Amino acid sequence: MNKLTKNDAPPTSFGDKEEKISAQLSIIKNFAIDLIYLKEEGELAWYVAREVVEKLGFLDCVVYFFDKQDNCLFQVAAIGEKNPVGNEILNALRIPIGQGITGTVAKTGQPLLVEDLREYENYIPDLTEESLSELCVPLIFEGELLGVIDSEDNRAGFYSNEDLEFLQSVAALTSSRLGMMKKDRALVASQKRTRQVFEAALDGMLTFDSNGIILECNKAAEEILGVSSDVMTNQNVKQFLAPVVNETTDLQDKSWINALIDILGHGIRSERQIHTSDNKVISVEITIVVVELTDEKVYTTFLRDISRQKQVEKERVKALQEAEMASRAKSEFLAIMSHELRTPLNAIIGFSDFLTGQYFGPLGSDKYLDYANSIKTGGQHLLKLVNEILNLSSIEAQEKTYQKEPLNFPEAITDCTTLMMVQAEKKDISFETHIPDGLGQMVADRTAVNQILINLLSNAIKFTQTGGKVELFVSEKEGRHYFTVADNGQGLPNKEVKELLTPFSRGDSNAHRAQEGTGLGLAIVKSLVEAHDGELSFESKSGEGTKVTVSFPSGKATT
């Protein structure tokens, strides 16, 4: 196609108005037909310039598209001086919205016919040819600016109102096609995203029609059922959901789908077992949703393989049952040990007490008396060990009950501090208590609190040298009561502090002194503190002493 300049004669001349209108109608008709085959925006823009505007006899035409990001118009197609060869555009302009005739039309959304550009100050000249008249119409689709179509001529008053109406019709068709192209792209992008989500879904998805014929399925469904989508597509969904679906149901009976929905619950997940392609039974969560289309219903089944979860749950239940059996066995063993060990130990301790007391006369040799004392001491130690093992076991098994009550201080721990005072005096250790006046009540089990303090204070006295000092501090802060036992004894290295809470652990490397305890005292303290939602902390340094702090929620008394 030969390109024209503004000095060339028009390629088409019309004898009269009727001939021009006839030509316009023919151009519009052909344009409307060809629109179907125009798939790209650029292709459409060049078609408008060459096959529509140029055939009307216009010497110049430039099609602009709107760049929303930069808020400006840019040239995409042209005829005349702007288009010397091929699809090339000379001096391709970018015109901000609101500037020049094209920018003004884009801003207002209204067409503009300028008969004499010499009287229009907002004109932006392009290339070398002097234009004297201009016609510009906007491209708008559903209220959104898409661009403009602009034509200039070097003759003043060249364009008529009929030319304006014709170019508006061209713009309307062009805008509609551009808008549909945009929607088509958005639809394709949406379908692509939907497909990607469909394929990436972890749940298996089977879509089928009202006859049960599978329309499509995703990769997860293939993996769960062990069947490829090529095999499943166009097959009846029943054969892949057995035994969820009753196999005796007539495949042609459409009511089976409603029956299936009634069983599973519309949009509600249900646990079922189905067969895979290799006749393996798997557990799945399954549901069906219905999409109402214009003239049909489409069903989508969602499958989630929960075989692994069911197996884990089965193993968990089994482990729980085994733990309960072990707990019962432990309780039975402890009950037997309580009876079988305590009974003879009490007899041993009682008879050795008679011997050491020599109630029935002298034993003779002093060696016999020493042996009797050793028997009594060993029996008492063993009985204490049995009692503490039983005590710790009942606490850990949560079999021990607590009688929580409001406790006032120092009255609630008087028995404990009196007993500890006696032990401290035996070792010539200074024992001091620091309990402020007006200390608030604490709701807790009195026996448990005293047992905790006795164990902590006994340890402090045991591991503090003669002439040392042990202190008990009781305080209240921000809804909690704090009990701190501090001593200036031998202390422990940091690496050994954590070991103290382990049953049968002793904080003394001296074999003779270590055997004086059972190694369960602090383990019992820890369990009792936890049973009261308390906290236990240690601070100890070798050669400087130890500080143990226990805190409890102050709680509220119940009436």
Residue, then its C-alpha position, 0 to 999 in steps of 0.5 A: m500500500n502506497k503511503l500518502t503525504k499531506n500534499d498528495a491528492p486524496p486516494t478516494s474522491f466522492g462525487d456527492k454526499e450520498e456517495k460519501i455516506s455509501a462509502q462510509l457505510s461500506i467501510i463500517k460494514n467491512f470493519a465490523i466483519d473484520l473485527i472478529y479476526l483482529k486478535e491483537e491491539g496493535e493489529l487493530a490500530w494499524y487496520v483502523a488507520r489503513e483500512v478505515v480512515e485512509k479509505l475515507g480519503f483522509l491524508d493523516c491519521v494517528v491512533y494513540f493508546f493510553d498508558k495508565q501508569d504514566n498517564c499519557l498517550f503514545q502513538v501505535a499506528a499511523i498513515g501519511e507523513k508519520n508512516p514512511v514504511g512498514n509499521e514504522i512511526l516517525n517521531a513517536l510522541r508521548i503526550p501527557i493527558g490534558q496537553g494538546i488536542t489529543g490530550t484534551v480529548a483524552k481528559t474530557g472524553q469528548p470529541l473535538l473538531v478544530e476547523d483552524l488550528r491557527e486559532y487554537e493555542n493548545y495545538i502540539p505540532d508534529l513533524t514538518e507539515e503544517s496542519l490547519s485543521e484537526l479531528c480527534v475522538p476518544l476511545i472509551f470502553e465501559g467508562e475507561l479511557l483506552g486512547v484516541i483516534d486523531s486526524e490532521d489536514n493542511r487545509a482549514g475547515f477540511y473536516s465536516n460534522e459527518d466526518l466527526e460522526f463517522l470517526q465516532s462510529v469507528a471509535a465505538l467499534t474500535s473501543s468495543r473490540l479493544g475492551m473485549m481483547k482486554k477482557d479476553r486477556a483477563l479471562v485467559a489469565s484468570q483461567k490460567r491462575t485457576r488452573q494452576v490453583f486447581e493443579a497445585a491443590l493438595d486436595g484431590m478434585l473431581t468435577f463431573d456433570s449431572n450424569g456423573i461423567i467426569l469432566e476433569c480432575n487434578k494431579a492430587a486426585e490422580e495420586i490419591l486414586g492411582v489413576s491418570s486424568d486421561v483414564m478418568t475423564n469421560q468415565n463415571v465417577k461412581q467407579f472411582l468412589a466405591p464403596v462410598v457410592n452404592e454399586t447396585t445403583d443404576l448408573q443412569d439414575k440421576s437421583w444417585i447424586n442427590a443420594l450421595i450428597d445426602i450421605l456426605g453432606h453438601g459442603i461438609r467433609s465426611e470420613r469415608q473409605i474408598h478403593t484405589s486402582d489397585n484395590k487398596v482401601i484408603s481413608v479419605e475426607i470427602t465432600i461434594v459441592v454443587v455449582e448451578l450453571t445456566d442450564e445445568k449443574v456441575y458437581t465437584t468432589f474434594l478428596r483428602d487422603i487421611s490414611r497417614q493421619k488415621q495411622v498416626e492416630k491409631e498408633r497414638v491410641k495404641a501408645l496411650q493404651e500401652a501407657e495406661m497399662a504401664s501406669r496401672a502396672k506401676s500403680e499395682f507394683l507400688a501398692i504391692m511394694s508399699h505392703e510387702l516392704r513397709t510391713p517387714l521394715n516396720a518389724i525390723i525397725g521395731f525389733s531393733d528399737f527394742l534391742t537398742g533400748q535393751y528393754f529385756g536386759p543387756l545384750g552383752s557385748d557392745k558390738y551387739l548394740d552397735y549392730a542393732n543401731s546400724i540395723k535400726t538406722g538402715g531400716q529407717h533410711l530404707l523406709k524413708l526411701v520407700n515412702e518418698i518413692l511412693n510419694l513422688s510416684s503418686i504426685e507424678a501420676q496425678e493421683k495425689t489430691y490437694q486440699k487448698e485453703p487460705l494460708n496465713f504467714p507465719e502461722a502456716i509454716t510454724d511447724c516447719t520452721t520449728l523443726m528446722m530450727v532444731q536441726a540447725e542447732k544440732k549443727d551449730i548453724s544460724f537459722e533465720t526467717h524473714i516474714p514481713d508483717g501484714l503478708g497477704q494470704m496464699v491459697a495452697d495445700r498446707t501440707a505440700v507447702n510445708q513439705i517443700l520448705i522442709n525439703l529445701l531447708s533440710n538440704a540447706i542445713k545438710f550442705t552448710q558447714t558448722g557455724g554457717k547460716v541458713e535463711l528463709f525469706v517470704s514475700e509477695k509481689e504482683g499476685r505471687h508469693y515467693f519463698t527463698v531459701a539461702d545458705n552460705g554452704q559449699g555451693l555447686p558448680n553450674k553444671e551440677v545444678k540441673e542434675l539436682l532435680t533428677p530423682f536419686s541425684r545427690g549434691d554432695s560428692n562425699a560418699h558418707r554424707a551423700q548416703e544420708g539422703t535418698g536423692l528424691g527430695l528436690a524431685i518431690v519439690k519440683s513435682l509439688v511446685e508444678a502441681h501448684d502452677g508454681e516456678l522453681s529456680f536455683e542460684s548456686k556457686s561453688g564455695e559461696g552457697t546456694k539460693v533456691t526460690v519457689s513462687f506460687p500464684s497467690g490465688k483467691a479463697t473460695t467460699 
